[in-house]
Structures are given as C-alpha cells and as structure tokens.
C-alpha cells in the first residue's frame, strides 16, 4: 500500500515541477516540496543529519506519501492515467486545476514541515526552507510568503511578472530545441537503446544548464529593482547558495551514473 502512494507521490512531484516550471524540471530535485527533499542524500548531507535522523526520515517519508495523497484528494485532486482516464494527467492544466494543485501542495508542505519538526532541529528546518526557496527559482518572487516578506511594491510586482514572462518564453524555446526523435530517446517500441538514451540524457542536461543560466539572469534582473533592505531580506530567506545539480536523481541507474543493464 505504501509503495503505491510512494509512486503516486513521485508522479505528483513531477507534475508540480512542470506546473511551476521550476529548476530541476528534468528530475525530482526541484519541486515536490520538503517531503521529497529530505530523502535526497545531498540534502541529508547539507543538513548534517545523523544516522538516526536519516533512518527516521526514510521511514517517515513512506508514511507521508499516503498523507500527501489524502490531502490532494481533499483538494479535489486525483491523478488518473491511461486512455480516457481524464482527471489530472500530464497534459495542459486548466487554471482551475492549476489553482487546486498549488493549494494542495501548499497544504502538503505545511503539514510536512510540521511533522519534520519532530525529527529535525530548528537550524536544519531553517536551512531546508532556504534550499526550497532557492529551488523555486524565479517563481520565488510570486510566492505569497516571500512577496510579503520582501514587501514588494506594485511596480516591482509588475517587473517580476514581465521578467518571468520573458524567462518562460525563453525556456519554451530551449525546450523546443530538444527535438526528441521518433525513437523516443531509447524508449521506442523496440528494444531499449542505451546509446540513444545516453544521447537524450546528454541533451537534457545541456538544456537544463541553459535554462538554469537564463533563470539566473532573470533573477538578477529582479534583484536589480529591489532596495537594500529587500536585498538583505532576500539573502536571509535563501541563505548560502546550494548547488542544485547535486539533486539530480539516480533512479535505477538513470541519473548521473551510467545505465546498468539488468540480467
């Protein structure tokens, strides 16, 4: 039962990453919330978790996927796949569905931090929140809590909207340049092609690097219109820079490591 919710949780995280167009979109590093971040080895190392904490986190995460699924259901969200499945799939979301997903995710994150407070100390929670804000990328400047903390003016909000719109347009162009072949990048109807997959993986990483650079430039444009007090608040909110490439997944040998053929 917990495995089923765990898989559903991964799908939900992938969906939210696409919806929010967050960095780490080719993996589960960006987006997905604190419940996904804490099970990542790089985050565990960054937070200097003890072996006891890691053991508790790994066990807690399995149960929390069910909690997250129940919260999404309470918000009218149920993922359905397959032909004629309808519901929340991986296609384009309506504004109503997008709003539901964002509210559900906010509720999930709030509950996750509440429960994580029984496992992690205050400094670890604070750093986890800083990293999560960093992973929001340019969308951090539309996050209600961050907008309130920065006290953005109407003029600044207008600038943020324009910068994000330009970045999204550039991101779409970069994504279009990927041009996956008819073979499905190694996952066509025939046998799995390790070389084709390796090429696809390389192009994904190259595109991700370009997207990250474009987003960094967009963030700098927004920071340029903040006053000194707002810039200080921003630094406190995000803390020391975290290398988000450390969050690239390694599911089944498909991450940074080489593909391993099963016997």
N, C-alpha and C positions, 0 to 999 in steps of 0.2 A: 504493500500500500504506500509506504513512504517513498519507494522508488518511483512510483507513478507520479506523485506530487513533485518529486525532485526533477523529473523530466519536464513536467509541466512548468515548473519554475524556471528552468533553463530557457524554454520556449518563450515564456513571458518576458524574461530579461532581454532576449534577443529582439522581441517585438518592441519593447520600450526603447531600446537603443536606436532602432530605426525611426521610431516616432519622434524622439528627441533629437535625432541626428547628432548624437554625442560622439566625442572621440572614443576610439576603441570600438568603432562600429563593426569591425570585422571579427570581433571576439566578444567575450562577455566581460571584458575589463571595464568598459565604460558603460554606465547604465546598469540596471539590475539592483542598485541600492546596497546598503551596508551588509545585508544578509549574504550577498554574493561576494563582496569584497573581503569579508573576514575569513573566507575559506580559501582565499588565494595565498599561496606560500609567500609571495613578495610582500603582501600586506602584513602577514603574520610576522615576517622578519622586520618590517618597518616599525611595527608597533611593539617589537621586542616581547612578543608573547612567550610565556613559559610553556613547557611541555604540558603541564596540567591545563592551562588555558586553551591550548590548541586542541587537546583531547575533548574538552568541554564544548568548544566552538564547533568542532566537526560533528559531534553528537547533536548539539542544539540545532544546527543548520538543517539536519534531516527532518526534524520535527517542525521547524519553522516553515518549510516549504508547504506543508499542509495548512498552517495558519495563514500564510500568504494567499493560498488558493481560496480559502474560505473568505478572506477579506475581499478578494477580487470578485467572488461570487456575490457578496453582499452589495457590491457596487454595480452589479449587472453585467459582469464580465465573465464569460466562459469561452475558452479557446476551443474551436472546432476545426478539424482538418478533414481533407478528403473532398471528393466531388460532391457538390450540393450541400456541403457542411454548413455554409453560412457562418454567422457569428463572427468572432474575431479570428481572422486568418492572418496571412502575411501580405495581404493586398493593401490598397489605399484605404485609410480610415476616414470616416466622416468626422466632422468637427465634434459632433455629439459623442461619438465613440472615443475620440482623442481625449476629450474632457473627462470622460469616465475613467479612462486608463490612467490619466495623470492624477486624478483624485485618489484612485485606488492605490497607486504607487506611493503617494504621499502618506496615506494611512498605513501602508505596509512598512515604510521606512520609520515612521514614528513608533510603531509597535516594536520594530526590530531594535531600535536604539534603547527603548525602554527595557527590553529583555536582556540586551547585551550589557546593560549597566550592572547586571548581577554577575557578569563574568570578567569584564574588562574594568580597569580603573579609570578615573576621570581623565588623566592625561592621554590614555590610549583612545578613549572615546573622542576627545577633542581632536587628536591627530587624524582619526578615522574620518571625522566630519570635514576636516581640512582637505583631505585627499579626495573625498567625494565631491566637494565643491570644485576642486581643480578639474576633475573628470567631467564636470558639466560643461567645461569649455566656455565658449562664447554665450551659451544659453544660461550661464550663471547669472548674467545681468538681467534676466527676466524672471529669475526665481524670486517669489514673493518675499521670502525671509531675507535674501541678500539685497533686494531692492529696498526693503525697509531699513536694513542696517546701513546701507550706503546713503539713504535719504536722497535718491535720485530725483532731480527736478524734471518737469515736463519736457524741457528742452533736451536734457540728457537722455530721457526715455525715447524721444524721437530719434536721437542719434543712434542709440542702441538698436532700435528697430531697423533703421536703414542699413547699419553695418551688418547685422545678422542676415538681412535680406540679400545683401551683396555676397556674403560668405556662402549662403545656401545655394545661390546661383552658380558660384564658382565650384562648389562641391558637386553639384549635379553634373557639371561639365566634366569634372575629373572622373566621376563615376561612369559617365557615358564612354569615356576613353578606354575603360577596361575592356569592353568589347569581347565578352566571353564567346568562345567558339561554339559551334553546334554540338561538339562532343561533350559539352557540359563540364569542361575543365577536368576531365578524367573520370567523370561520373555519368557517362553516357549509358546507352542501353547495353553496350558490350561490356567487356571486362574492364576492371579498373586499370587505368593507365597512370602509373606512378610518375612518369616524366611529364605528362600533361598536367597532373595535379601539382607537381613541383613548379611548373611554369605559371600556373594560375596563382599559386601561393606567392610567388615572387612578385607578380603584377599587383596582387592585393596589397602586399607590404609597401611597394613603391607608391601606390596610390594613397595608402594611408599616410605615408610620410609627407606627400604633397598636401593632403587635406590638413594634417597637423600644422604644417607651415602656414597655410592660408588662414587657419583658425588663430594661430599665434599672432599674425599680423592684424587680424580683426580685433582681437582682444586689446592689442596695443593702441589701436585707433580709439577704442572706447576709454581706455585708461587716460588717454591724452585730454579728454574732456572732463575728467574728474579733478576736483580741487585737492589740495594737500591732505586735508582731513579724510576725505573719501579714499584717497590712495592708501593712507595709513590703515584705515579700517579694512580695506581690501586685502592688504598684506596679512593682517591679523586673521582674516577669515580663511585664507588659503594656506598660510604658513609657508614653510620651506618647500621649494619645488620638488615634486615627486616624479620620477621617470616612469611615465605610464606605459612605456614599451615593456616594462617588467611584468605587466599584467597579461601579456599575450598568452592565450590558453595553449595547453599541450594535450588536448583531448585525443586519446587513442593514438598518440604519436603524430598528430596532425598540426602541432603548434610549431615552436621554434626548432624542435628536434626533427630528425629525418623520419620519413614514413617507414613503418615497420610492417612487413608482410606477415600475416598470421599463417600458421601452419594448418 
